Amino acid sequence: MITVRRADERGHFDHGWLNTYHTFSFADYHDPRFMGFRSLRVINEDRVKAGVGFGTHGHRDMEILSYVLEGTLAHRDSMGNGSAIRPGDVQRMSAGTGVLHSEMNPSEDEGVHFLQIWILPERRGLTPGYEEKHFDENARHNTLRLVASPDGRDGSVTIHQNVSVYSTLLDGDASVTHAFAPNRAGWLQVARGEVDVNGTTLRAGDGAAIEDEASVTIVGRGAEALLFDLD
């Protein structure tokens, strides 16, 4: 069964400096029908104007992934990490017992467009941690490239939950297939372009819950997407 969450049905706020869409309930947006999907709690699609961003603020007991689509996102945190992430980079911050961080657009003239993803950790009270890795276009081209996993296999970042996250860049009519183990489910988030997943069409910003499907075949048309394999 594939249940579609259309882009224009998401929570939306335009704060001037930030234009944000919430797939699931977040901050001032609350919809009891969309509180997350299994351990996947947040997918926010954010566009931040040049020279501004999210000032220092705190998180705890959450696995946070940042995935940049366009531009540059500058990160600093109370663990002493400071970096600039760009398209192809996947950043993981384990908030655990508590961490402070900021996310800013350092450009003077270009916006930054990124997805921020929250995943509930396997347990509360983890030691905070940070990791980032780059996955170039060739590694994601017309394939499902593992970018996050519970064991860091295949060079992915390590998240403290039994979730595997794949990134793909699909040319016109290229396809990839993913098989689910018994009792597992998926979420597909289309970042740009258009795909068909088991015959259902999804466009940029659309997401879909995948349940009781042995596998999915994703056919792309100039698309970029993330596939979550969840227990």
HUBELTA-V246889 format. One record per residue. N is the residue number from 1. PHI is phi in whole degrees, 0 to 359 (999 if undefined). PSI is psi in whole degrees, -180 to 180 (NA if undefined). NEAR is the number of other C-alpha atoms within 12 Angstrom. Layout:
# HUBELTA-V246889
n;phi;psi;near
N;PHI;PSI;NEAR
N;PHI;PSI;NEAR
This chain:
# HUBELTA-V246889
n;phi;psi;near
1;999;132;19
2;242;119;25
3;248;117;24
4;270;138;29
5;246;103;32
6;287;148;25
7;304;-43;27
8;281;-1;18
9;265;-8;20
10;289;161;29
11;295;141;30
12;220;132;26
13;222;131;21
14;247;106;16
15;265;10;15
16;89;-71;14
17;284;-23;20
18;228;126;26
19;247;114;23
20;229;142;33
21;238;135;35
22;245;115;38
23;294;-39;44
24;240;165;37
25;308;134;26
26;199;135;27
27;52;-120;17
28;278;-4;13
29;262;123;22
30;225;124;18
31;222;111;17
32;299;-17;11
33;281;-19;14
34;228;74;27
35;261;4;23
36;132;-180;28
37;220;109;35
38;55;-127;29
39;274;-3;31
40;278;116;40
41;255;-35;29
42;218;135;35
43;228;107;42
44;251;130;40
45;258;112;40
46;244;138;40
47;238;119;34
48;244;131;37
49;291;164;30
50;300;139;23
51;79;6;23
52;227;-179;26
53;167;-161;31
54;268;113;25
55;294;178;17
56;301;127;16
57;209;167;18
58;250;154;23
59;220;159;23
60;207;154;27
61;50;53;28
62;206;142;35
63;265;121;46
64;243;122;40
65;249;135;40
66;244;135;43
67;224;107;43
68;273;133;37
69;261;-39;33
70;211;143;26
71;86;-160;30
72;227;139;35
73;239;120;41
74;266;129;31
75;242;137;33
76;221;145;29
77;215;170;28
78;285;-5;21
79;274;-4;21
80;96;7;15
81;275;141;23
82;213;125;20
83;203;168;25
84;239;121;29
85;254;145;34
86;227;175;31
87;307;133;27
88;97;-16;31
89;273;143;33
90;237;122;42
91;249;134;42
92;238;127;37
93;237;121;45
94;267;111;42
95;287;-36;36
96;50;-127;29
97;288;-7;21
98;139;134;24
99;211;147;30
100;253;140;26
101;206;165;30
102;228;153;28
103;225;114;33
104;234;154;35
105;266;108;36
106;280;-9;27
107;288;147;21
108;272;-15;15
109;218;-2;14
110;239;141;18
111;283;167;28
112;238;137;38
113;236;120;33
114;209;163;40
115;255;132;38
116;248;130;35
117;236;131;38
118;246;134;41
119;234;131;40
120;295;133;31
121;285;166;31
122;293;-25;22
123;202;159;21
124;278;160;19
125;79;23;21
126;290;155;23
127;290;130;21
128;302;148;32
129;206;166;32
130;214;145;32
131;200;146;31
132;214;147;33
133;216;155;28
134;252;136;29
135;234;103;31
136;289;171;18
137;299;-38;21
138;299;-36;16
139;289;-19;22
140;249;-2;27
141;286;116;26
142;54;35;28
143;209;164;30
144;264;106;37
145;264;120;37
146;294;124;32
147;242;-17;42
148;210;141;45
149;200;165;30
150;287;-18;27
151;241;7;19
152;66;23;23
153;291;158;16
154;55;30;19
155;78;14;20
156;281;162;29
157;286;155;37
158;260;123;33
159;246;149;41
160;269;62;36
161;193;154;33
162;277;66;27
163;228;137;37
164;244;134;38
165;241;131;40
166;240;144;38
167;245;143;43
168;216;145;43
169;240;117;39
170;244;126;34
171;289;173;25
172;302;123;19
173;70;2;20
174;289;151;24
175;221;153;28
176;226;152;31
177;232;139;24
178;229;129;33
179;262;138;23
180;259;136;25
181;293;160;17
182;305;140;15
183;70;11;17
184;257;160;26
185;224;173;34
186;224;160;40
187;228;129;42
188;249;126;49
189;241;121;45
190;269;119;43
191;276;-38;38
192;198;161;30
193;81;-153;26
194;212;142;32
195;224;159;40
196;249;130;35
197;241;113;38
198;48;39;25
199;90;-5;15
200;261;130;26
201;273;130;27
202;235;141;34
203;242;175;30
204;310;129;28
205;92;-19;37
206;287;150;38
207;228;166;43
208;209;132;39
209;276;135;33
210;240;113;35
211;226;147;28
212;57;36;18
213;241;128;25
214;293;-31;21
215;200;166;25
216;230;142;34
217;246;124;27
218;250;118;40
219;253;125;35
220;253;157;37
221;226;85;27
222;61;48;25
223;246;155;37
224;233;131;42
225;212;159;45
226;242;135;41
227;244;126;42
228;254;127;45
229;253;114;41
230;237;146;32
231;271;NA;23
